[in-house]
Amino acid sequence: MPVFYKKTQRRNPLDPSAPKKWYCVLRRVTKAKTSDVAKAAAITTTANPKVVEMAILRYFDIIIDLLKDGRSVEIEGFGTFRMTANSKGTDTKEELNSSCIIRGNARFIPSAELKERLSRTEYMDVDELGKPTKGNQTKETKKKK
């Protein structure tokens, strides 16, 4: 199944006077939830979908715990999670301490394998949905000819 995109015209924020250009903006069809992922994984294994879902949720807890321990977490073939932080600036090094940290953030760096597999994605213009393609004409289109 292709990933859908919509054509959107945008200004260059660095040069607002420049003419607008057209860009592809990806559109998701639906959101897959943890239970959906678990059901899909259970189809290819002998595991019960609920057991798989519990394992996925536990997996997330473990990743969070490892990040909070100051470690990065590499999921081979998928990518690496790491933690960054937003903090307030101070005038001197001596004034800087952990109370200056506003929040921690999770970052994800996709692996080369994930990037390569995603590079094979097919895309389809949302505006082309429902339009007949060669060999896929509707009865109405055939009658018009």
Long-range contacts (C-beta under 8 A, 24 or more apart in sequence): 2-121, 2-122, 2-123, 2-124, 3-121, 3-122, 3-123, 3-124, 4-29, 4-123, 4-124, 4-125, 4-126, 4-129, 5-123, 5-124, 5-125, 5-126, 6-125, 6-126, 6-127, 7-125, 7-127, 24-123, 27-126, 67-106, 74-111, 75-111, 76-111, 77-111, 77-113, 77-114, 78-110, 78-111, 78-113, 78-114, 79-108, 79-109, 79-110, 79-111, 79-114, 80-108, 80-109, 80-111, 81-106, 81-107, 81-108, 82-106, 82-107, 82-109, 83-107
